[in-house]
Amino acid sequence: MGQWKSDDFNGMLLVEALVGVASSAGKAIDAAGLTAALPTASGDLDPRFAPIAMARIDLDARWVARPIRELAPVDLPAIVRLPDDRFVVVTAMPAPGVVTLVDGDGERSVLLEEFAPAATGDLLMIGHIDPANGSLVGDERERIRANPRLWLISSFLTERRNFIQLLGAALFLNLCGFAIPLYMRAIYDRVVPNLALESLWALSSGIVLVLIFECLFKQIRSTFIDAIGLRIGQAIQHRAMSSILQARIDKSNWTVGSMMTALRDIESMAMLVPTAIVTFCIDIPFFFLFLALIAMIGGWTVMAPVLGALAMLAAGAVSAYALKFGAKRSNKLLQARNNLVADVVASLHTIKSNQAEGRFLRRWDNLSDHVGMTGKATRAWVDLPSTASAFIVQAVTVVIVVISIYQIQAGVMTAGALIACNMLAGRAMGPISAAIMVVSKSYQSLGQFAALADLLALEPESETSDAAVQGRTFHGRIAFQEVGYVYPDTNVSVLRDINVEVKPGEKIGIIGAAGSGKSTLLKLMGGLIAPGAGRVLVDGHAIEQFSAAQLRENIAFATQEAVLFDDSIYENIVLGAPNPDPALLERAVHTAGVHHFAARSKEGLSRSVGVGGCRLSGGQRQAVVLARAFMRDPRILLLDEPTAAMDVDGEHAVIRGLREFGAGRTMIIATHRFAVLELVDRVIWMEDGRIMSDLPRREMLESLRQQKAKAA
């Protein structure tokens, strides 16, 4: 038997390999459940997030670089990456040197030595979670939420190797700092009096070599600081955005301004940490070494840099104290200005149609004035340490010269020593100045650090389903038992004592005045928010037992706000569908009526909708949102005012499409349009957060006619 090549294996997508491993471990979960809220491309999961996907089903996983020949039975199962970025699963070693693997063609056994050339050496090692210590990935995510500030600091520990190299470069860079002062002392004390030209060239050649190394070490230090800051910054940004996207809607009351404050310039904040570590671990100790050398060469001249350092620290302390308060005020003003920008961009048509430009411009000018004045005061305190440092360094030079002259007069010091002490003092002041700047920037970043920590601590939606409901087929039964809901951080009760049951396949309409609780009721049915009181049951199980992914796979919700993204009609319809089914897409487009206006454009479904769908009419935007819901092919369809922005013809077309699409599905529609009620069997009338009446459609419509007749 010859060696196997990667072409000899029908490698699988990573998500297929993960599902296979999960199935062999007795975990009932599909690809959608594993990849929910994780980045995918071309229908496959980003390999970096495979450990997170496995942690959802109580399996520990980690990527390791190891030659395939070193695999042992205890390492299995393992997923092996092939050169074409496909994957195979190694499940067992039935005999020494033989592995059993699973690829797209099924299971087979091959010799390990013959399989090795086809593997890249990237292995995903998978095992059951340690019952005593828990999941490494799961624990990390819990640690982030429990103590985000500690995680932000500890995240830099992942760059230990780079930190060691960075500290090494900083160490040699500081050692080079001794060279020029000692060179100048030797020139003035030995070379000049004796005109020793050979010594001059020997010393100069050596110092040029030192200067070259100093330049290289500076570049290395800067490169490592940038690399560490960039990698950690990217990791923090990913965690922050992941926290936003996975947070429970009813537990997140963040505004655009507060989010922008938390996410602003994270790379700079990340680079501050390696800079601080180098400054305090290497540069500051060298400050004392410079002082020791000055004392050895110049005696009492060492008092000048000591007093200079104390003066610089005093200026830094005053600056830091002022910045501590200025940064908080500045962050609040920036949040308010960002919120104003978001309001203007989102509501420009409304502002213009109501001639409110002047009002918003006045608010902008007022905020900009305060931001400018606060920024001016902040910059003044930021500049104080650097301004003071420039003066203090020059004053130290003068004091050293004065003391040195007296020392030379006493015969305990030479002119060369004077030059060397002055240069060493300049070097010694550098670390103190750098430390003060680091502290100053840290105080400026305190507000952002606190906002980022709060962002990371947002409560997430459920990622895993209870064992009782994992993998079960949805039938579409929904029941509310004494359900109540109050808006977060308010005392406004939206729903009170809701008791209602929706049978599988039933079609129900919800009517009522604006603010009666219709939309909130639908959000509770879709699991987007959690009840404040009572229980919501889906197929007889508490809705909290289902993961967010399992609910979204079976429940589609088209909101009354026609939210579209700056992309094509096609991309807005298939949003969240990694591998859209062409047949399902065609049905969704026709059912929602999108084909009527898409066919009139030469771009068709590739037509760009613009920011927020600004290039489409209100009815067209609503049709795209409906098509997006239909693309999910749900068991339960929740529609909130699905035809509110449509004309009569568009509404009738959607009704015809819904009548066909809704067959065999549970469908709940909140509407003010009586024509839509033709689709439903029951009608629920809500008022002031309560169900006032729940009747078959004909009885409800007759009751409403009688009430209208009495009122007339």
Secondary structure, DSSP 8 states (H G I E B T S, - for coil): -----GGGS--B-HHHHHHHHHHHTT----HHHHHTTS-EETTEE-GGGHHHHHHTTTEEEEEEE--GGG--GGG-SEEEE-TTS-EEEEEEEEETTEEEEEETTEEEEEEHHHHGGG--SEEEEEEE-BTTTB-HHHHHHHHHHH-HHHHHHHGGGGGHHHHHHHHHHHHHHHHHTTHHHHHHHHIIIIIHHHT-HHHHHHHHHHHHHHHHHHHHHHHHHHHHHHHHHHHHHHHHHHHHHHHHHHB-GGG----HHHHHHHHTTHHHHHHHHHHHHHIIIIIHHHHHHHHHHHHHHHGGGGHHHHHHHHHHHHHHHHHHHHHHHHHHHHHHHHHHHHHHHHHHHHTHHHHHHTT-HHHHHHHHHHHHHHHHHHHHHHHHHHHHHHHHHHHHHHHHHHHHHHHHHHHHHTTS--HHHHHHHHHHHHHHHHHHHHHHHHHHHHHHHHHHHHHHHHHHT--B---S--TTTTT------EEEEEEEEE-TTS--EEEEEEEEEE-TT-EEEEEE-TTSSHHHHHHHHTTSS--SEEEEEETTEEGGGS-HHHHHHHEEEE-SS----SSBHHHHHSTT-SS--HHHHHHHHHHHTHHHHHTTSTTGGG-B--GGGTTS-HHHHHHHHHHHHHHT--SEEEEESTTTT--HHHHHHHHHHHHHHTTTSEEEEE-S-GGGGGG-SEEEEEETTEEEEEEEHHHHHHHHHHHHHHH-
